[in-house]
């Protein structure tokens, strides 16, 4: 397949000379100036990839274009890809083909947080806290109607006032008691017991409370035309208030085929809970929650977390399936395969992620790309981490010197024959057990052990710096295990002033989610490491030879500002520490190393060279005016056109790669 695509790429290069005068017509390929930041397109019309928006996917399945088949609307409240995105199904009925290949998403306008669909006799109705939106499929969110209830009706009362309070606030319609009047259902995620940050004891036990996910019922004593809502009450099951681990996403429906309305809730993590209605349609009474399992018996979970399930009969077989959004912008189908007369919990197939025609490169969310010739064919590929903790490779199929390459789809890195993934686990994140499935991989690709093959040095949500040795070939890298980056400490290794994770042996434990940059800083032909230290200062770990060994010296704060003070890139503690993404390059062509730092796009620290053992760095502003920052932008440099001038690529919160031409480049 790769060979075929490379042949196609060569053919396309020949045609490019004929059709170059038409390129200005194409939205991705206009003349690029120093102020342009554009998403990298695949340029691969036959490629199919996972359907995806930016960070946070909130699905609204419906027949959006009125052609008789089901499409997907997906609300994405992130930055820079905020919007309601319409993915058109052109394959026909999902009863015949449950997994159509959708067209690329088209924006219907801006969106808001916590947009949820409700389905009834009048079709799909769309709510956000305190508002209903009419004609979303044709008008987006332009027609807003206020409801009679305050979005802030729930007052957090937990002992952690410094936490976020209420986050997910999910409003939906449902006739709760079968009286033909539409009631209001609200799912609330309350953080005031959990807090947010650095609440571990020395044994790694969380000292704050849990994350709560409650379901409120507002009974309607009026009419659908003029609703009159009673004081809300918290829904109970099994004699206790329903309480899932945040983000409840309440879905009422007859999931087990007994003609009453059961309840399925999601959570802030990855699982689903079923509450069986053992009462009646008019007087529901819910049994204690039961974790849903797939048909094979294993837990029914999504790949990531912050899931948003929506009950919807996708395949028109008269049972309710689950259309589920994931944190990284993907959307999956969990097909209901409950058999008639089956007792117990309904059965669903595990998630299958929807696919779309490829448009622009995407690596999950909070992508952390590195530009490198991964496979030794002379062009610049991209290797990237993301929130899920994967590392993915995007191969440039065009060869060197091509301004607008053709790309392969993402290939997840294998280590030891299995997909490589870093995850915090229940107590690995400084911000608590709610972050168990995040990994936040950030990396460098370089020949760390000087055997002529590109290795990977990575950091993550854990702050432990590791490296993956390439045991393959220059054309096909292969990795067998993950090894700690070891430092020749002078005494005991320093410890972070927060959290419970401690250094192990000679291993490097530093601030979380920060890029470990491999660079030959002193130009002695040995790869060094530049990374934040335990207090947020930018440091150099020099590589030296001792006999036949390569050793890494302890961190030295050799980077200074114009006043000679060490560069401290973050003074935050706990969860506010780290998070700095950086790249080392000679951006301005003066022969000195510069730094690109995460910002609205990337800030340039202009290097003045080395003097008396220190490197002075002078702030020179951002590379561009456009703000593509959500959480942060991860910078790298590429040279697609082969002009030996580094251009910028930034990995953004939406998982896309944003390209910026270096103003020094002579390539149009």
N, C-alpha and C positions, 0 to 999 in steps of 0.2 A: 504493500500500500504506500509506504514512504517513498519507494523507488518510483512508483507511478506518479506520485505528486511532484517529485523533483523533475521528472520529465515534463510534466505539465507546466511547471514553473519556468523551465528553459524556453518552452514554446511561448509562454506569455511574455517573456522578456523580448522575444523577437517581434511580437505583435505590438509591444509597447511603443516602439519607434514610430509605427504607423499611426497609432491612435493617441499619442501624447497630447496633441492639441485639444483633445476632448476631455482631458482630466479635470479641467477647471469646472466641469459640470457636476462632478461627483462630490458629495458633501464631505467625504473623508479626505479627499486628495487635493484640496485647494492649495494655492501657494502658501507655504509655511513661513511665517516671520518669527522673530524672537519672542513675540507676544502670543503665539498660538500654542495652545495645549490641546491636542486632539487624541481621542481614543485610538489605539492601534487596531486596525481592522484585520480580520483573518485573510481577506482576499482569496478565499477558498470556497467557491460557491457550492461545492458538493459536500462540504463538511457539515456534520451534525454534532451538536454538543448539548450538554445539560442546559435546559431552560433556566434562565436566571435574571433576577434584577439585582439591585445593590444589597447593602446590608438590610436584613429583615424583610421577609416575604410574607405578606398578608393576602391570601388568595380570596378572590371573589369569583368562583366559577359560575358561568351563565352563558346564554346564547347572546353574546354582546352585539353581534352584527345582524341578528334576526334572520339568519339563513338556515335555521333548523338544526344546527349542530352546536355542540358546546365548545366555547372558547374559554380562555383564561384571562381574567383581569387580575393583576397583582399590584397591590398597593405597596410602595416602597418609600418609607419616610426618611431615608438617610440623606447624606450629602456626600457626593455631588449628584446623585442620580434620583433625587426626590421626584416622585410622580406616580400616577396610576398608569400602568403599562398594559397595553392590549396585545395579547398573543393570539393571533388568528389561527383557528383550525381550518385548514383547507382540505382535510382528508375525509370529511363527512361524519356520519354518525359515530359517536363514541361507543354505542352499543355494538357496533361491528368492529371498530378499531379503537380499543381503549387508550392506545398510546400513539396519537397522531404526532407527526413532526410539525411543530408550530412555526409560523413565520416569526421573524425577529420582533421584539417588542416595540410598540409604537406608543408614545406618550399621549395621554389624554389630559395632561395638565398636572399641576402640583397636587400633592396629597397632604394628609395630616396623620398624626399618630392614631393608632388603635381603630382603624377603619374595619368594620365587620359587616358581613351580609346577613340578612334574614330572608327566609323563603316562606311564602304562604300563597293564599289564593290570588293575591295581586302581583305575584311574581317576586323578584328580588327587590328588597328594600335595604338601604345602606345607612348605617349609623356610625357616628363617632360620639364621644362623650358630650352630651347636651344637644346634639343636632342630628337631624336626618337630612340626607342629600337625595334630591330627586333627579331622575334621568341621568344617572352616572355614566351609562354607556354612551350617551350622546353629548353630555355637557360636562363630564368630569365632576368637579366639586363646586361648580359655579352657582348652583341653585341650592342654597342652604336654608333649612327651616329649623328654628330653635324649638326645643322641647321644653316642657314646663318644669323640668327638674334640673337642679344644679349639678354640673359635672363633679363638683367637690363635695358631694353629700357625705361621702365616707371620710371621717376624720381619723387619721392615724393616731393611735394612743399607746404605742409601744415605748419601751424605755430607751430607744436609740434615736433621739431627735436629729442627730447629724446625718442620718441616712437619707435616702431619696424620698421617703414617705411612700406615696402611691405612684407606681409607674404604670403598668398595664391596667387600663380602665376600659373594659370591653362591654359595649352595649349592644343588645340584640332583642328582637321581638320574638315572643312565643306565647301561645295560648296555654298557660301553665295548668289551669284547672278545667279546661274543656268547656268553658261557658260561652264560647263563640266570641269572646272579647280578647283582643290582643294585649297581653301583659308585657312588661319590660323586665328583661333579665340583664343583670350587670355582673361581670366578673371583675374582681378587684385583686390586684397584687400589692400587698402591704409589706414594705421594707422596714417599718419602724421597730420591729423586734429583732430583725437580722442585723440592722446597721449597714455596714458596708465594708469595713476595712480593718485588717490587722487585729483580729480578735482571737488569736490562737494562744494556747498555753504552750509551755516548752515541750510537751509531748505531742503537739499537733492536734489538740482537741479544740473544736470551735466553742468559744465561751459565750457568744451571743445567742439569741434565739433563732428559730427557723425563719425561712421565707414563707409567708402565708399567701394562699390563693383561695379566696372566698367567693361564694355565689349569692347575690342578693336577688330577691323577687319583689317587684313592684306590681301588685295586683291592680288591674284596671277596673274601677267601679263605674266608669262612664261608658262611652262608646268608642269605636275605632275612630270615628270622625272627631269626637271631642273626648279624649281620654281624661280620666280623673284617677290618678294613681294614689293608692293607699301608702301609708308609711311602710318602708321596706322591711323585710325580715331576711335573716340568713338561712339559707336552705340547709336542712339536716339530712343525714343518712346514717342508718344504724344507730339512731339515738344521739348522734354527735353532729356538730356543725361540720359541713363539708369543708375540708381544708387540704388542698393540694399544695405542692411546692411552687407557689407563684403561678402567674399567667394561666388562669384556669380555662379560658376559651370555652365556655359552656356550650354544649351541643345537645339539645333535646330532640328525641326522635324514637321511633319504634325500631330499635336495633335488633331485638331478638324475636320479632314477628308475633308478639302476643297482643298487639293493638293498643298498647298504652305507650306513654312517652318515657323512655329511660333517659339517662344522662351520661354523656362521655365528656370528660375534661382532659385538657392537656396540662402542661406545667412549664416552668422556666427551664427545666432540663429537657429530657428527650422522650419521656414515656407518657402513657395514656391510662386513665382510670375510668372504669365502668361502674355506674351506680344503677342497679336494677330497680325498676319501679315494681314493687310488690303490692301496691295499692291498686288504684283504678285510674282511668283517664281523668275523672272528675276529682278524685281525692288521691293524688299521688303520695306514695310513701316509699322512700328509697332505702335499699339495703346498704350496708357498709360497702365502701369502695373495693374494687378488685382490679388489680393490674391486668391490662389486656395483654394477651399473648397471640403470637402469630399461629398460623395453622400447624406449623412444625413444633409448636410448644415453647419456643423461645420467646423472651419478652419482646413485645411489639414496641420498637424504639426507632427514632429517626437518627440519621447520621450525626447531626449536630445537636444544638439545643436552642432555647427560645422558640419552641415550635408553636405553630398556630394551626390547629386542625379545624376544618369546616366540614360538617356532615352534608353530603350531597349525593344524589343518585346519579353518578357519573355515567354508568353503563346502562342506565334505563332498565334495570332488571327488578325494580320495585323494592330494593333494599337500599339502605343508606351507606354509601362508601365514605371514606375520609380523604379529603383533599388537604394536604398538610404543607404549610410553608416552613422552611428552615431558616436559621439565622443568616446563612451565607447567600440567601436570595434564591435558592432552588425551591422547587415545589414538587411534591410526590403524591402518587395515588396509593392509598391503602384500600384494596378492594375487599368489600364485604362478601365473604363466602359462607355465611351462616346457612346451614341446611334447614329446611322446613321441619319443624318438630324438635329441633335440637334444644336441649336444656342447657342452662348455664350461660356463660358469657358469650357474646357474639364472636365470630372468628373472622380475622382479616389476614390478607396476605401482607407480607412485609413491604416496606415502601419501595416503589419503583419511581425513579425520578423522571419527570417529563423532559422531552428533548425538543430542540429548536434548530432551525437553520442558523449556522454560525454567522455572527455579525462582527462583534469586537471581542478581543481576547479578554478572558475573565478567569481569575484564580480565587474562587471563594469570596471571602471578604477580608479587608485590611491586607491586601496583597503586598508582598515584600520582594519585588523582583531583583534579580541580578543579571546583568548582561554579560554573557560569556560564550565562547565557542565551545559548547558542551560536547559535540560529537566529532570535533577535529576536521570539519569540512571547510573551514576558512571563513564562515560567516558568524554573525552574532545571534545566538539563541537567547532564550530567557528561562531562568530557573527561579521559582518563587515559592515562598511560604505563605501561610494564611492563618486565619483565626482557628480553623479546625485542627491545625497542627500537622497538616500534610506538607510535602514538598512536591511541586509539579513542574514538569519540563515542557516548554513550548519550543518546538524545533522550527528554526528558520529553514524553509524548503527551497529558498531561491538561490543560495550561493552568495559569495561576497560581492559587494559593490552594487546591490539593488536597493534603491531608495525606499521602495514600498514592498517589503517581502510578503511572500505567501507563507502561511503558518500551519503547522499541525495542530490538532487538538491537544489538550493537556494530557500528559502521561504522569501518573502518580509514581513517585520514586519507590522502588522496592529495596528493602534491606533484608538480607537473609531469605530472599524469595517471597517476602510478605510486604504488603503496603506499609510504608514507614509512616508512623504517626506519633506525635508527642501530645499527651493530654495531661492536664493538671491532676486529674483524679479527685477524690472527695476532699482532700486537704492539701492540695498542691499549689493553689493560687493564694496570694496574699489577701485577695479580696473575698475569700471564703469559699465554702462548698458549692455555692451557686454557680461556680465557674468550672465545674468538674470536667466538662468535655471540651474546653478550649485549650489550644496549644500555642498559638501565636508564634509560629516558627519564623525566624529571621536569620539570614545566613550570608556567608561568602562562599564563592567557589574558587579554589586555588590549589596549586600543587603543594599541599601542606608538608608532605614527607619527601619531596624532591625526587620522586621516582618517575617523573614525566607524565603523570596522569592527574586529571583534576579531581580533587577531593572536595568535601563540603565541611565547613566549620559553621556551627549553628548555635544559637541561643533560643530561648523560648519563654513561655509563661513561668517556667521554673527558675530561670536565671542561671542554670547550670550550662556551661559552655562545653559542647562535645564536638567531635569530628567523626566523619564517616570516610573511611579509607576506600579508595577506588581500587578494587581487585580485578577489574575488567581490562578493557583495552581503551585506546584513545578514541576509537569510533563508538564503542558501546560500553560506557561506564557500568560497573557492577559493584554492589556494596554488600558486605556480609554482617557488619556489626557497627555499633555506636560506641565510641571510646571517649573518656573524659579528656579534655585539654588539660595537661598537667603543667604546673608552674614550679620553678625552683624558688620556693618561698624562703625569705630570710626570717626564720622564726615561724610562729603559727600564722596560718593564712588569716587575713582580716575577715570579720563577720559583718553582715548587715545588721543595722540597729533595730530591725523589725523582723517579724516572722519567726518561724521555728526551724526552717531549713538551715543546716550548717554545712560548711565545707567538708568534703570527704577526701581524706588523704591529701594529695597534691592538686586535687581538682580545683577549677576556677568557678566560684560561685559569685555572680555579680548581679547587677540590677536587671530586673525582668524586662523582656520585650525590647532589648536594645541590640543593635546590629554589632556582631563581632567582625571587624574589617581586617582581612588579611592583606597586607601591603608590605613591600620591601622599603620601609621608611628611610633607612640610612643607606640604601642602595649598595648593600654588600652581597647581593645575590642570595640572601636568605629571607624567607617569608616571615615577617613579624606579625603582631596582632595589635590592633588599635581598638579599644573598647572602654566603656565607662567603668570606673572602679566602684567599690561598695558605697562611696559617698557622692557619686555622680560626677566626678572629675574625669575628663578625657585623658586616657593614659596610653602609654606605649609599652608593650611587652616585647622586648628585643629577643630575637632568636640568635643563638650562638652555637658554635660547634665545640664539642668536647670529645676528642677522639673521633669515634665513628658515630657519636650521638648528636642529635639536634635537641638542644635544651631551650626552654623559654624562661627568660628572666622575669622577676617580679615587676608589677606595674610601676611605671615612673610617670609623674605628672610633668611631662616635657612640653605640653602645648600651652602657650600663654597668650594673653591679650597684649595690646599695645603698651599697657602699664607694667607688663611683666608678671601679671597675676595668672595663676593656673586657670585654665578654662574649666568652668563647672557648668555642664549642660543641663543639669537638673539638681535642685536642692530639695525636691519633694521626698516625702517619706511614705512607707507602706505602698498602697496602691497608686500614689501620686509620684512614685519614683520611676526611674527608667523611662521606658516608652520612647526613647530617642532612636531614630533611624538615621544612618549616615552612610556616606559614600566618599571615598578618597579618589581624586582625579586631578589632572591639571586642566581645569576648565578654561582658564584664560590664556594658556599657551606660553607662559613665561618661564617654564622649566621647574616651577615649584609646585608641590602638592597643595591642592585646595581641598576643602571639605564642602560637601553638600549635606545640609541638615534638614530634617523634616520641618515643614512650616505650612503656610497656606498652599504652597507648592514645594519649593525648596529654597532655603536660604544659602547664599554663598559665603563661606569663610575663606577669604583670599589668603593663601599662604605667602609669607615673606621669606621662606627658606629657613635654614638652620644656622644658629649662631650661639656658640658657647653651650652647646648641648640642649638648646631649646628651639622650638619652632613657633614663631609668632604668627598669629592668625588674626586677620582684620575683617570685621563684618562688612559685606558689600551688598546687602539687600537681597530681595527675592529674585528669582530668575524671571518671573512673569507676574502679571497683575491678577490673573484669574485665581480664585480660591477653589481648590478641589479637595480641601481638607475636611474630613469628618472627624475621626479620631486622630489619625496622623497620615502623612504621605511618606512612603518609603522610597528614597531616591536611588537610582543607579544610572550608569551611563552606557551607551551603545554606540556602535559605529556601523550601521547598516550599509551606508553608502561607500564605506572603505576610504574615506578621505583623511583618515588619521586624526580627525577632530571629534572629541566626545560630544554626543548629543544626550539629552536628558530623557529618561523614562521614569515616571513616578507611579508607584502602586498606590491606589487610593482605597478609601473605605468601601467603595462599591465593588472592589475586586478587579476593576479595569486598570489598564496600563495607559498612562497619558504621556504622549510624546511631545518633546519640545526641541526644535532645532537650535543648535549652538549658533549665536550670531557670527562666530568666526568661520562657520562652514561656507565653502564656496559652492556646494551642491544646491541647486534650486529645489 
